[in-house]
Amino acid sequence: MAALCACTGAPKPSGITLSNLDTTASPRTDFYRYATGGWQKNNPLPAEFARYGTFDKLAQDNVQQIKELIAELSGQAAAADTVAGKIALLYNVGMDSVTLCSQGALPVRPLLETIAGITTQSDLQAVIAGLHKKGITPFFQLFAEADFSDSKTDIGWLYQSGLGLGDRDYYIDSDSRTKNIREEYKKTMSRLFHLAACDEMTGMDAGQLAEKTLAIETRLAAAQMSRHDQRDPYKMFNKKTTEELYALSPVFDFAAYFSALGLPDMDSLNVAQPAYITLVGTVLKEENLEALKAYLAWNVINMAAEYLSDDFINEHFHFYGAVLSGTKELQPRWKRVVNTVNGALGEAVGQLYVAKYFPPAAKEKMSHLVANLQTTLGERIKSATWMNEATKAKALEKLSAFRVKIGYPDKWRDYSALELKADSYFANIIRSNEFENAYAWSKINKPKDVDEWGMTPQTVNAYYNPTTNEICFPAGILQPPFFFAGADNAVNYGAIGVVIGHEMSHGFDDQGRQYDRYGNLQDWWQPEDAENFKQRAQILSDCFDSIEVAPGVHADGKFTLGENIADNGGLQIAFQAMQKARAEGGIAGEMDGFTPAQRFFIAYAGVWAANITGQEILRRTKEDPHALGKWRVNGTLPHVEAFLEAFDVQPGDAMYLDPDRRAVIW
């Protein structure tokens, strides 16, 4: 990316790839097709993907680069206790398909035998604690997160968990597709129970084990908090003493549980979903012990399947890949193993990745761009007509307090306590999970480490964290089509610029706006301004509710509201920043037949170019708080006046929205 001052030297290319466009489509009718139709044609959906877009393509390029780094280490004779040795060992064990297939279910048998040996409620609860330490989370899970009333401290969070289908609505909805998913889920459970020899171990038919497990999961799902309510931080923050927790669910011995996890002094924590925790106690008390053991066994098998023999892997993929998402082929083993190594030793791999692939100059240029957009957002807050001065002052304080993380952390994670062995792939996954959980639980009731990163440097993504009031842009995303080192800056403002503005806007979306500059959950809004915000946000929510993503299926405007506010704000902020840079001589005029404004919006749309299966459209609409890529373009741009002007969109055009139906928030 060029510097943000006036351009000098040889002319730069526009950064627009003309072959990515479909000029047979009108930008006034379907801008997504116009800006990305060529990309979709030239990048057909690979069989191993349910969705394949520019994000995915860049992520796959990174996976290839990481594979080369890991393969180089795996061929070296590094000591097993070094980071290089651990990366190489885990990769080599995962790639040894001959050993994996010969082992079959053997790596998981000890855990299943422990479950089979449960005879009392006390045994059951001890096994639950042991599974949680291993990263297997039946019923609920415990992790460290900020205290919303004192964000400088991490506390324990008790959170609903234990559904093999993930979202509660898969158990509750009665449409034909969801019913079919449940039937296919039972078939996969039955086959995997049989592969693990649970029918022989229990003397119960694998189909019966599946039925009992599904019945318990359905009962748990009915009590879980909905995805809409989980977006309300006030509903999610229920700090309680351990005595209050014991009263919520007296059947479960939480004192013994905390001691088993190495937390004997736990005196208070956040219970995110209190009613659900009460229901868990009721389930433990009322359900047949054999049914509860089947449920625990399924949690183990479902988590382990991807790390066992091909029979397990293929059956697991059949349901979670083919049935749920429409994916036609399993990814090659090397990609799956690279992703596993990335998960277990993420920052260690990231350190290698940054050293080889991330130029130091990119971090400095990105810092300039972030500062420019931060200034622009401040100007937009000051000029907002719907906020009074008191609320504006608080918003500006919060904006000025943003912590910005770019590229990679200043201090790398220490993996010296992680021990890996050459016995089995699954055993090493368990060791890695135990290492991660011990690390996470060690943070409870300690000062928050604000320098810690929530993503690895090689991740193709970005984030905003409300409790630390930070925005983070890993090295992995600082490449085309997001970040163009040698192109005119109009595309950089339209791509990475909007990403930056998007993450900043999260600090002021329907969730983020409820946290103050320090990351505490606190209402700093004047009542009339809060009401004005809600009215403007409702326009955006209603707009997305009206979008039909598939025949008879609509987008969920309430569920995706935070991301849609961030897209809306990111576009407004980045476009204004680009206009300032253009006035200062930092943006070229017409290039490749497009004005700077047109290049900006084409670059934005290009970020969301993708092909996707019908099943994945439905799955993401139910589970993903982001709108589908097509609608992050066609559903978002009609609200932006600058877009309508750039492409002369007029009343009657499909991309046109009447002014009173447009949401302008940030």
C-alpha positions as CSV (number, residue, x, y, z in Angstrom):
1,M,0.0,0.0,0.0
2,A,1.3,3.5,-0.9
3,A,1.9,6.0,1.8
4,L,-1.1,8.2,2.7
5,C,0.6,11.4,1.5
6,A,0.8,12.6,-2.1
7,C,1.9,9.9,-4.5
8,T,5.3,10.3,-6.2
9,G,7.3,8.3,-8.7
10,A,5.9,6.0,-11.4
11,P,2.1,5.6,-11.7
12,K,0.6,2.8,-9.8
13,P,-1.9,0.2,-11.1
14,S,-5.5,0.6,-10.1
15,G,-5.6,-2.7,-8.2
16,I,-8.8,-3.7,-10.0
17,T,-8.7,-7.0,-11.7
18,L,-11.0,-6.5,-14.7
19,S,-11.5,-10.2,-15.2
20,N,-13.2,-10.4,-11.8
21,L,-16.1,-8.3,-13.1
22,D,-19.2,-9.3,-15.0
23,T,-20.0,-6.3,-17.1
24,T,-23.0,-8.1,-18.6
25,A,-24.7,-7.3,-15.3
26,S,-25.8,-3.8,-14.4
27,P,-24.2,-2.3,-11.2
28,R,-27.6,-0.7,-10.6
29,T,-29.4,-4.0,-10.6
30,D,-27.0,-6.5,-9.0
31,F,-23.8,-4.9,-7.9
32,Y,-22.5,-8.2,-6.4
33,R,-22.7,-10.0,-9.7
34,Y,-21.3,-7.0,-11.6
35,A,-18.3,-6.7,-9.3
36,T,-17.6,-10.4,-8.6
37,G,-19.3,-12.4,-11.3
38,G,-16.0,-12.9,-13.2
39,W,-14.3,-14.1,-10.1
40,Q,-17.1,-16.6,-9.5
41,K,-16.8,-17.9,-13.0
42,N,-13.0,-18.1,-12.9
43,N,-13.0,-19.7,-9.4
44,P,-15.6,-22.6,-9.4
45,L,-16.4,-24.1,-6.1
46,P,-13.8,-26.7,-5.2
47,A,-15.2,-30.1,-4.1
48,E,-13.6,-29.7,-0.6
49,F,-15.4,-26.5,0.1
50,A,-19.0,-25.5,0.9
51,R,-18.1,-21.9,0.4
52,Y,-15.1,-20.7,-1.5
53,G,-14.4,-17.0,-1.7
54,T,-11.6,-14.5,-1.6
55,F,-11.2,-15.0,2.2
56,D,-10.9,-18.7,1.7
57,K,-8.6,-18.4,-1.3
58,L,-6.2,-16.3,0.7
59,A,-6.4,-18.6,3.7
60,Q,-5.6,-21.5,1.4
61,D,-2.6,-19.7,0.1
62,N,-1.5,-19.2,3.7
63,V,-2.0,-22.9,4.5
64,Q,0.3,-23.7,1.5
65,Q,2.9,-21.4,2.9
66,I,2.6,-22.8,6.4
67,K,2.8,-26.4,5.0
68,E,6.1,-25.5,3.4
69,L,7.4,-24.1,6.7
70,I,6.2,-27.2,8.6
71,A,7.5,-29.6,6.0
72,E,10.9,-28.0,6.3
73,L,10.9,-28.5,10.0
74,S,9.5,-32.1,9.8
75,G,12.6,-33.1,7.7
76,Q,15.0,-31.8,10.3
77,A,16.3,-33.6,13.4
78,A,15.0,-31.1,16.0
79,A,14.9,-32.1,19.6
80,A,11.4,-33.2,20.7
81,D,11.3,-30.6,23.5
82,T,11.9,-27.6,21.1
83,V,9.2,-25.7,19.4
84,A,10.4,-26.9,16.0
85,G,10.5,-30.5,17.3
86,K,6.9,-30.2,18.6
87,I,5.6,-28.8,15.3
88,A,7.3,-31.5,13.3
89,L,6.2,-34.3,15.6
90,L,2.5,-33.3,15.6
91,Y,2.6,-32.9,11.8
92,N,4.3,-36.2,11.2
93,V,2.0,-38.1,13.6
94,G,-1.0,-36.6,11.9
95,M,0.3,-37.5,8.4
96,D,1.0,-41.1,9.3
97,S,-2.3,-42.5,7.9
98,V,-1.0,-46.1,8.0
99,T,-0.6,-46.0,11.8
100,L,-3.9,-44.1,12.3
101,C,-5.8,-46.7,10.3
102,S,-4.2,-49.6,12.0
103,Q,-5.0,-48.1,15.4
104,G,-8.7,-47.8,14.6
105,A,-10.6,-46.9,17.8
106,L,-7.8,-47.9,20.2
107,P,-6.7,-44.3,21.0
108,V,-10.1,-43.4,22.3
109,R,-10.9,-46.7,24.1
110,P,-9.4,-45.7,27.5
111,L,-11.8,-42.8,27.8
112,L,-14.8,-44.9,26.6
113,E,-13.9,-47.6,29.1
114,T,-13.8,-45.0,31.9
115,I,-17.2,-43.8,31.0
116,A,-18.5,-47.4,30.8
117,G,-17.2,-48.0,34.3
118,I,-19.4,-45.2,35.9
119,T,-21.7,-46.6,38.5
120,T,-22.6,-43.6,40.7
121,Q,-23.5,-40.0,40.3
122,S,-20.2,-39.1,42.0
123,D,-18.3,-41.1,39.3
124,L,-20.3,-39.4,36.6
125,Q,-19.4,-35.9,37.8
126,A,-15.7,-36.8,38.2
127,V,-15.6,-38.0,34.6
128,I,-17.3,-34.8,33.4
129,A,-14.5,-32.8,35.1
130,G,-11.9,-35.1,33.6
131,L,-13.4,-34.6,30.1
132,H,-13.5,-30.9,30.5
133,K,-9.8,-30.8,31.3
134,K,-9.2,-32.7,28.0
135,G,-11.2,-30.2,25.9
136,I,-14.4,-32.3,25.7
137,T,-17.3,-30.3,27.0
138,P,-20.5,-32.2,27.7
139,F,-23.3,-30.2,29.4
140,F,-21.3,-26.9,29.9
141,Q,-17.8,-25.4,29.7
142,L,-15.6,-23.2,31.8
143,F,-13.2,-20.6,30.5
144,A,-11.6,-17.3,31.5
145,E,-13.0,-14.0,30.2
146,A,-13.1,-10.4,31.4
147,D,-15.3,-9.4,34.3
148,F,-17.8,-7.1,32.6
149,S,-18.0,-4.9,35.8
150,D,-14.2,-4.8,36.1
151,S,-12.6,-5.4,32.7
152,K,-9.0,-5.3,34.1
153,T,-9.6,-8.7,35.7
154,D,-10.4,-12.1,34.1
155,I,-12.9,-14.3,35.9
156,G,-14.3,-17.7,35.3
157,W,-17.3,-18.0,32.9
158,L,-19.6,-21.0,33.0
159,Y,-21.2,-21.4,29.6
160,Q,-23.8,-23.7,28.0
161,S,-22.3,-26.5,25.8
162,G,-22.7,-30.1,24.8
163,L,-24.8,-30.1,21.7
164,G,-23.4,-32.1,18.8
165,L,-25.5,-30.1,16.3
166,G,-24.2,-26.8,17.8
167,D,-27.2,-24.5,17.6
168,R,-30.3,-25.2,19.7
169,D,-32.7,-24.6,16.8
170,Y,-31.6,-27.8,15.0
171,Y,-33.3,-29.7,17.9
172,I,-36.4,-27.4,18.1
173,D,-37.3,-26.4,14.5
174,S,-39.9,-28.6,12.8
175,D,-39.4,-27.8,9.1
176,S,-38.6,-30.8,6.8
177,R,-35.0,-29.9,6.3
178,T,-34.2,-29.7,10.0
179,K,-36.1,-33.0,10.6
180,N,-34.0,-34.6,7.9
181,I,-30.8,-33.2,9.5
182,R,-31.8,-34.8,12.8
183,E,-32.4,-38.2,11.2
184,E,-29.0,-38.0,9.4
185,Y,-27.4,-37.0,12.7
186,K,-28.8,-40.1,14.4
187,K,-27.5,-42.3,11.6
188,T,-24.0,-40.8,12.0
189,M,-24.1,-41.2,15.7
190,S,-25.2,-44.8,15.4
191,R,-22.4,-45.6,12.9
192,L,-19.7,-43.9,15.0
193,F,-20.9,-45.6,18.2
194,H,-20.6,-48.9,16.3
195,L,-17.1,-48.1,15.0
196,A,-16.0,-47.3,18.5
197,A,-17.5,-50.7,19.7
198,C,-19.7,-48.9,22.2
199,D,-22.5,-51.4,21.4
200,E,-20.2,-54.3,22.4
201,M,-19.0,-52.4,25.4
202,T,-22.5,-51.6,26.7
203,G,-24.5,-54.5,25.4
204,M,-26.8,-51.9,23.9
205,D,-27.6,-51.5,20.2
206,A,-25.8,-48.5,18.6
207,G,-29.1,-47.1,17.3
208,Q,-30.4,-47.1,20.9
209,L,-27.3,-45.3,22.1
210,A,-28.0,-42.7,19.4
211,E,-31.6,-42.3,20.4
212,K,-30.8,-41.9,24.1
213,T,-28.1,-39.3,23.3
214,L,-30.3,-37.3,21.0
215,A,-33.0,-37.3,23.6
216,I,-30.7,-35.8,26.2
217,E,-29.3,-33.2,23.7
218,T,-32.8,-32.2,22.8
219,R,-33.7,-31.7,26.4
220,L,-30.6,-29.5,26.9
221,A,-31.2,-27.6,23.7
222,A,-34.7,-26.6,24.9
223,A,-33.1,-24.8,27.9
224,Q,-30.2,-23.2,26.1
225,M,-30.2,-19.4,25.5
226,S,-31.1,-18.5,22.0
227,R,-28.5,-16.9,19.6
228,H,-30.4,-13.6,19.8
229,D,-30.3,-13.4,23.6
230,Q,-26.6,-14.4,23.6
231,R,-26.0,-11.1,21.8
232,D,-27.3,-9.1,24.8
233,P,-24.3,-8.6,27.2
234,Y,-26.6,-7.8,30.1
235,K,-28.4,-11.1,29.8
236,M,-25.1,-12.9,29.5
237,F,-23.5,-11.3,32.6
238,N,-24.7,-12.9,35.8
239,K,-21.9,-12.8,38.3
240,K,-22.5,-15.1,41.3
241,T,-20.7,-16.4,44.3
242,T,-20.0,-20.1,44.3
243,E,-22.6,-20.5,47.0
244,E,-25.2,-19.0,44.7
245,L,-24.0,-21.3,41.9
246,Y,-24.4,-24.3,44.2
247,A,-28.0,-23.2,44.9
248,L,-28.7,-23.0,41.2
249,S,-27.8,-26.7,40.7
250,P,-27.4,-28.5,44.0
251,V,-27.2,-31.9,42.2
252,F,-23.9,-31.1,40.6
253,D,-20.9,-30.9,43.0
254,F,-19.3,-27.7,41.6
255,A,-16.9,-27.5,44.6
256,A,-15.4,-30.9,43.6
257,Y,-15.5,-29.9,40.0
258,F,-13.4,-26.7,40.6
259,S,-10.9,-28.6,42.7
260,A,-10.5,-31.2,40.0
261,L,-9.7,-28.4,37.5
262,G,-7.1,-27.0,39.9
263,L,-9.3,-24.1,41.0
264,P,-10.1,-24.9,44.7
265,D,-10.3,-21.3,45.7
266,M,-13.0,-20.3,43.2
267,D,-15.3,-18.0,45.1
268,S,-17.3,-16.2,42.3
269,L,-17.7,-16.4,38.6
270,N,-20.1,-15.4,35.8
271,V,-22.9,-17.9,35.0
272,A,-23.8,-16.9,31.5
273,Q,-27.0,-18.9,31.4
274,P,-28.3,-19.6,34.9
275,A,-31.5,-21.3,33.9
276,Y,-29.6,-23.7,31.7
277,I,-27.2,-24.7,34.6
278,T,-30.3,-25.4,36.7
279,L,-31.6,-27.7,33.9
280,V,-28.3,-29.5,33.7
281,G,-28.7,-30.5,37.4
282,T,-32.3,-31.7,36.7
283,V,-31.1,-33.8,33.8
284,L,-28.3,-35.4,35.9
285,K,-30.9,-36.2,38.5
286,E,-33.7,-37.5,36.3
287,E,-32.1,-39.2,33.4
288,N,-31.1,-42.9,33.4
289,L,-27.4,-43.4,34.1
290,E,-27.0,-45.5,31.0
291,A,-28.4,-42.7,28.9
292,L,-26.1,-40.2,30.5
293,K,-23.1,-42.5,29.8
294,A,-24.1,-42.8,26.2
295,Y,-24.3,-39.0,26.0
296,L,-20.8,-38.7,27.5
297,A,-19.4,-41.4,25.1
298,W,-20.8,-39.5,22.1
299,N,-19.1,-36.3,23.2
300,V,-15.8,-38.2,23.3
301,I,-16.3,-39.9,19.9
302,N,-17.6,-36.8,18.2
303,M,-14.6,-34.8,19.3
304,A,-12.1,-37.6,18.5
305,A,-13.4,-38.8,15.1
306,E,-11.3,-36.3,13.1
307,Y,-8.1,-37.7,14.7
308,L,-8.8,-41.4,14.3
309,S,-8.8,-43.8,11.4
310,D,-10.3,-43.0,8.0
311,D,-13.5,-44.8,8.8
312,F,-14.2,-42.4,11.6
313,I,-13.0,-39.4,9.6
314,N,-15.2,-40.2,6.6
315,E,-18.3,-40.8,8.6
316,H,-17.8,-37.6,10.5
317,F,-17.3,-35.7,7.3
318,H,-20.4,-37.3,5.7
319,F,-22.6,-35.5,8.3
320,Y,-20.8,-32.4,9.2
321,G,-19.5,-31.7,5.7
322,A,-21.8,-33.2,3.2
323,V,-25.2,-33.2,5.0
324,L,-24.9,-29.9,6.9
325,S,-23.0,-27.9,4.3
326,G,-23.1,-29.7,1.0
327,T,-19.3,-30.2,0.8
328,K,-18.5,-32.9,-1.8
329,E,-15.0,-34.0,-0.8
330,L,-13.0,-34.1,2.4
331,Q,-9.9,-31.9,2.4
332,P,-6.6,-33.6,1.7
333,R,-5.0,-34.9,4.9
334,W,-2.1,-32.5,4.7
335,K,-4.5,-29.5,4.9
336,R,-6.3,-30.9,7.8
337,V,-3.1,-31.7,9.7
338,V,-1.7,-28.2,9.0
339,N,-4.8,-26.7,10.4
340,T,-4.4,-28.9,13.5
341,V,-0.8,-27.8,14.0
342,N,-2.0,-24.2,13.5
343,G,-4.5,-24.7,16.3
344,A,-2.2,-26.4,18.8
345,L,0.9,-24.3,18.2
346,G,-0.6,-21.2,16.6
347,E,1.8,-18.5,17.7
348,A,4.9,-20.8,17.2
349,V,3.8,-21.3,13.6
350,G,2.9,-17.6,13.4
351,Q,6.4,-16.6,14.4
352,L,7.8,-18.6,11.5
353,Y,5.2,-17.2,9.2
354,V,5.8,-13.6,10.1
355,A,9.6,-13.9,9.8
356,K,9.3,-15.2,6.2
357,Y,6.2,-13.6,4.7
358,F,5.4,-10.4,6.5
359,P,7.4,-7.3,5.5
360,P,8.1,-4.9,8.4
361,A,7.1,-1.9,6.2
362,A,3.5,-3.2,6.0
363,K,3.0,-2.8,9.7
364,E,4.1,0.9,9.6
365,K,1.9,1.6,6.6
366,M,-1.1,-0.1,8.2
367,S,-0.5,2.0,11.3
368,H,-0.9,5.2,9.3
369,L,-4.0,3.9,7.7
370,V,-5.6,3.0,11.0
371,A,-4.8,6.4,12.4
372,N,-6.3,8.1,9.4
373,L,-9.6,6.2,9.8
374,Q,-9.6,6.7,13.5
375,T,-9.4,10.5,12.9
376,T,-12.2,10.2,10.3
377,L,-14.5,8.3,12.6
378,G,-13.9,11.0,15.2
379,E,-15.0,13.6,12.7
380,R,-18.1,11.7,11.9
381,I,-19.0,11.4,15.5
382,K,-18.6,15.1,16.0
383,S,-20.8,15.9,13.0
384,A,-23.6,13.4,13.9
385,T,-26.9,15.3,14.2
386,W,-28.6,12.6,16.2
387,M,-26.3,12.6,19.2
388,N,-26.0,15.3,21.9
389,E,-22.6,16.7,23.0
390,A,-22.4,14.7,26.3
391,T,-22.7,11.3,24.4
392,K,-20.4,12.5,21.7
393,A,-17.7,13.3,24.3
394,K,-18.0,9.8,25.8
395,A,-17.8,8.3,22.3
396,L,-14.7,10.3,21.4
397,E,-13.1,9.2,24.7
398,K,-13.7,5.6,23.8
399,L,-12.4,6.0,20.3
400,S,-9.2,7.7,21.5
401,A,-8.6,4.8,23.9
402,F,-8.6,2.2,21.1
403,R,-5.8,-0.3,21.5
404,V,-4.4,-1.1,18.0
405,K,-2.7,-4.4,17.2
406,I,-1.2,-5.0,13.8
407,G,0.6,-7.9,12.2
408,Y,1.9,-9.9,15.2
409,P,2.3,-9.7,19.0
410,D,5.3,-8.1,20.6
411,K,5.7,-11.1,22.9
412,W,5.4,-14.7,21.7
413,R,3.6,-17.5,23.5
414,D,5.7,-20.0,25.5
415,Y,5.0,-23.6,24.6
416,S,7.7,-25.2,26.7
417,A,5.1,-26.9,29.0
418,L,3.4,-28.6,26.1
419,E,4.5,-32.2,25.9
420,L,3.8,-34.2,22.7
421,K,4.6,-37.9,22.0
422,A,4.7,-40.2,19.0
423,D,2.0,-42.6,20.4
424,S,-1.2,-41.4,18.7
425,Y,-2.6,-38.3,17.0
426,F,-5.6,-38.2,19.3
427,A,-3.5,-38.5,22.4
428,N,-1.5,-35.4,21.3
429,I,-4.8,-33.5,20.7
430,I,-5.7,-34.3,24.3
431,R,-2.3,-33.2,25.5
432,S,-2.7,-29.9,23.6
433,N,-6.2,-29.3,25.0
434,E,-5.0,-30.0,28.5
435,F,-2.1,-27.5,27.9
436,E,-4.6,-24.9,26.6
437,N,-7.1,-25.3,29.3
438,A,-4.4,-25.1,32.1
439,Y,-3.2,-21.9,30.5
440,A,-6.7,-20.5,30.2
441,W,-7.8,-21.4,33.7
442,S,-4.6,-19.9,35.2
443,K,-5.9,-16.5,34.1
444,I,-9.0,-16.7,36.4
445,N,-9.0,-14.0,39.0
446,K,-5.8,-12.5,37.6
447,P,-5.2,-9.2,35.9
448,K,-6.1,-9.3,32.2
449,D,-3.1,-9.5,29.9
450,V,-4.0,-6.7,27.4
451,D,-1.1,-7.6,25.2
452,E,-2.4,-11.1,24.5
453,W,-3.8,-11.7,21.0
454,G,-7.1,-13.3,20.2
455,M,-6.0,-14.5,16.8
456,T,-2.7,-15.9,15.4
457,P,-0.7,-13.8,13.0
458,Q,-1.4,-16.1,10.1
459,T,-5.1,-15.7,10.4
460,V,-7.0,-14.2,7.5
461,N,-9.4,-12.1,9.6
462,A,-9.6,-9.2,12.1
463,Y,-11.5,-8.5,15.3
464,Y,-12.7,-6.0,17.9
465,N,-12.7,-7.0,21.6
466,P,-15.1,-4.8,23.6
467,T,-13.6,-5.7,27.0
468,T,-10.1,-4.5,26.0
469,N,-11.4,-1.9,23.6
470,E,-8.9,-3.2,21.0
471,I,-8.8,-3.7,17.2
472,C,-6.5,-6.3,15.8
473,F,-5.4,-6.9,12.2
474,P,-3.2,-10.0,11.8
475,A,-0.5,-10.3,9.2
476,G,-2.5,-12.9,7.3
477,I,-5.1,-10.5,6.1
478,L,-2.6,-7.8,5.1
479,Q,-2.4,-9.1,1.5
480,P,-4.5,-8.7,-1.7
481,P,-7.4,-8.5,-2.1
482,F,-7.5,-6.7,1.2
483,F,-4.1,-4.9,1.2
484,F,-2.4,-3.9,-2.0
485,A,1.2,-2.9,-1.6
486,G,1.7,-1.5,-5.1
487,A,-1.7,-0.2,-6.1
488,D,-3.5,3.1,-6.0
489,N,-5.0,3.8,-2.6
490,A,-8.6,3.8,-3.7
491,V,-8.7,0.0,-3.6
492,N,-6.9,0.0,-0.2
493,Y,-9.5,2.2,1.3
494,G,-12.3,0.1,-0.2
495,A,-10.8,-3.2,1.0
496,I,-8.6,-3.1,4.1
497,G,-9.8,0.4,4.9
498,V,-13.4,-0.8,5.2
499,V,-12.1,-3.8,7.3
500,I,-10.5,-1.3,9.6
501,G,-13.6,0.9,9.7
502,H,-15.7,-2.2,10.3
503,E,-13.7,-3.2,13.4
504,M,-13.8,0.3,14.7
505,S,-17.6,0.4,14.2
506,H,-17.9,-2.7,16.3
507,G,-16.9,-0.5,19.3
508,F,-20.2,1.3,18.7
509,D,-22.5,-1.4,17.3
510,D,-25.6,-2.7,19.2
511,Q,-23.3,-4.7,21.5
512,G,-20.1,-2.8,21.6
513,R,-21.7,0.6,22.3
514,Q,-22.7,-0.8,25.7
515,Y,-19.1,-0.9,26.9
516,D,-17.2,2.1,28.1
517,R,-13.7,3.2,27.1
518,Y,-12.2,0.8,29.7
519,G,-14.2,-2.2,28.5
520,N,-16.7,-2.2,31.4
521,L,-20.3,-2.9,30.7
522,Q,-21.7,0.5,31.5
523,D,-24.4,2.7,30.0
524,W,-22.7,5.9,29.0
525,W,-25.4,7.1,26.6
526,Q,-27.9,9.9,27.1
527,P,-31.4,8.3,27.0
528,E,-32.5,10.1,23.9
529,D,-29.3,9.2,22.0
530,A,-29.7,5.6,22.9
531,E,-33.2,5.7,21.5
532,N,-32.0,7.4,18.3
533,F,-29.4,4.7,17.9
534,K,-32.0,1.9,18.3
535,Q,-34.3,3.5,15.8
536,R,-31.5,3.8,13.2
537,A,-30.3,0.2,13.9
538,Q,-33.9,-1.1,13.5
539,I,-34.0,0.2,10.0
540,L,-30.9,-1.9,9.2
541,S,-32.4,-4.9,11.0
542,D,-35.7,-4.7,9.1
543,C,-33.9,-4.3,5.8
544,F,-32.0,-7.6,6.3
545,D,-35.1,-9.4,7.6
546,S,-36.7,-8.7,4.2
547,I,-33.9,-10.4,2.2
548,E,-34.8,-13.8,0.9
549,V,-31.6,-15.8,0.9
550,A,-33.3,-19.0,-0.4
551,P,-36.8,-19.8,-1.4
552,G,-38.9,-19.2,1.7
553,V,-35.9,-18.5,3.9
554,H,-35.0,-15.0,5.1
555,A,-31.9,-13.4,6.5
556,D,-32.0,-12.8,10.3
557,G,-31.6,-9.1,10.7
558,K,-31.5,-9.2,14.5
559,F,-28.9,-11.9,14.7
560,T,-26.6,-10.2,12.1
561,L,-27.2,-6.6,13.3
562,G,-23.8,-6.1,14.8
563,E,-21.9,-7.1,11.7
564,N,-24.3,-5.2,9.5
565,I,-23.8,-2.0,11.6
566,A,-20.0,-2.6,11.3
567,D,-20.2,-3.0,7.5
568,N,-22.4,0.1,7.2
569,G,-20.1,2.2,9.4
570,G,-16.9,0.8,7.9
571,L,-18.0,1.9,4.4
572,Q,-19.0,5.4,5.5
573,I,-15.8,5.9,7.5
574,A,-13.4,4.5,4.9
575,F,-15.0,6.4,2.0
576,Q,-14.8,9.7,3.8
577,A,-11.1,8.9,4.6
578,M,-10.5,8.2,1.0
579,Q,-12.1,11.5,0.0
580,K,-9.7,13.3,2.3
581,A,-6.7,11.5,0.9
582,R,-7.9,12.3,-2.6
583,A,-8.1,16.0,-1.7
584,E,-4.5,15.8,-0.5
585,G,-3.4,14.3,-3.7
586,G,-3.0,10.7,-2.4
587,I,-5.5,9.1,-4.8
588,A,-5.3,9.0,-8.6
589,G,-8.1,10.1,-10.9
590,E,-9.8,7.8,-13.4
591,M,-8.1,4.5,-13.9
592,D,-9.2,1.5,-16.0
593,G,-12.3,3.5,-16.8
594,F,-13.3,3.8,-13.2
595,T,-13.4,6.9,-10.9
596,P,-11.8,6.6,-7.4
597,A,-15.3,6.2,-5.9
598,Q,-16.1,3.3,-8.3
599,R,-12.8,1.6,-7.6
600,F,-13.5,1.9,-3.9
601,F,-16.8,0.1,-4.1
602,I,-15.6,-2.5,-6.6
603,A,-12.7,-3.3,-4.2
604,Y,-15.2,-3.6,-1.3
605,A,-17.4,-6.0,-3.2
606,G,-14.4,-8.0,-4.3
607,V,-13.6,-8.9,-0.7
608,W,-16.9,-10.9,-0.6
609,A,-16.6,-12.7,-3.9
610,A,-17.6,-16.4,-3.4
611,N,-19.3,-19.5,-4.6
612,I,-21.4,-21.3,-2.1
613,T,-23.7,-24.4,-1.8
614,G,-27.4,-24.2,-1.1
615,Q,-26.9,-26.2,2.1
616,E,-24.2,-23.8,3.3
617,I,-26.4,-20.8,2.7
618,L,-29.0,-22.3,5.0
619,R,-26.5,-23.4,7.6
620,R,-24.8,-20.0,7.8
621,T,-28.1,-18.2,7.9
622,K,-28.9,-20.2,11.0
623,E,-25.5,-20.2,12.7
624,D,-23.4,-17.2,11.4
625,P,-23.8,-13.7,12.9
626,H,-22.4,-12.4,9.6
627,A,-24.7,-11.8,6.6
628,L,-23.9,-13.9,3.5
629,G,-21.3,-12.3,1.3
630,K,-23.8,-11.4,-1.5
631,W,-25.9,-9.5,1.0
632,R,-22.9,-7.7,2.6
633,V,-22.7,-6.1,-0.8
634,N,-26.3,-5.9,-2.2
635,G,-27.9,-5.5,1.2
636,T,-25.4,-2.9,2.5
637,L,-24.5,-0.6,-0.4
638,P,-28.0,0.8,-1.0
639,H,-27.8,2.5,2.3
640,V,-24.6,4.4,1.3
641,E,-25.3,7.6,-0.6
642,A,-21.8,7.7,-2.1
643,F,-22.4,4.3,-3.7
644,L,-25.6,5.5,-5.3
645,E,-23.9,8.5,-6.7
646,A,-20.8,6.7,-7.9
647,F,-22.9,4.3,-10.1
648,D,-25.8,6.7,-10.8
649,V,-28.3,4.4,-9.1
650,Q,-31.8,5.9,-9.6
651,P,-35.3,5.3,-8.1
652,G,-36.7,2.1,-9.6
653,D,-33.3,0.4,-9.8
654,A,-32.9,-2.8,-7.7
655,M,-29.9,-1.3,-5.8
656,Y,-31.8,1.8,-4.9
657,L,-33.3,2.5,-1.4
658,D,-35.5,5.5,-0.6
659,P,-33.8,7.9,1.7
660,D,-36.2,7.2,4.6
661,R,-35.3,3.4,4.4
662,R,-31.5,4.0,4.5
663,A,-29.6,3.4,7.8
664,V,-26.9,5.9,8.5
665,I,-25.4,5.3,11.9
666,W,-21.6,6.0,12.0
